[in-house]
């Protein structure tokens, strides 16, 4: 299973080059290609990663809302981590004379590597350490998807103050 994930993540690190390589291996010229964009490979990688995370959350026993919220976090990481930025041209980006463009490209390369590495570590933890609990433990930004136990008031909490009640 690890070699398959390795190939998957290498394709995600270099989606444009992978697309061009697959098109060359298939002897498909640009005029005859059904799809002429590496974004198809990019979207397929993102979609599979999100689907995988959603299914692992469901296997762990989370309900649909919680599973969707946690797979949304994986969606954000996958969109950034598999984005077709040419990281092999990093040194060329460093020589761009306009600072705004140079900093934007360098930051996008760095962010891509960080998100890509996070996804790899997430899968390493899933396969070798924690199983489906890795995906179930992902943080979510949606308050409606957090556990009811975390949203409930503790037993020792004082009752809410009623401003309409008469004061003594």
HELIX and SHEET records of a PDB file:
HELIX    1   1 UNK A    2  UNK A   13  1                                  12    
HELIX    2   2 UNK A   15  UNK A   25  1                                  11    
HELIX    3   3 UNK A   30  UNK A   32  5                                   3    
HELIX    4   4 UNK A   39  UNK A   60  1                                  22    
HELIX    5   5 UNK A   64  UNK A   81  1                                  18    
HELIX    6   6 UNK A   87  UNK A   89  5                                   3    
HELIX    7   7 UNK A   90  UNK A   94  1                                   5    
HELIX    8   8 UNK A   99  UNK A  125  1                                  27    
HELIX    9   9 UNK A  126  UNK A  130  3                                   5    
HELIX   10  10 UNK A  133  UNK A  136  1                                   4    
HELIX   11  11 UNK A  143  UNK A  145  5                                   3    
HELIX   12  12 UNK A  148  UNK A  151  1                                   4    
END                                                                             
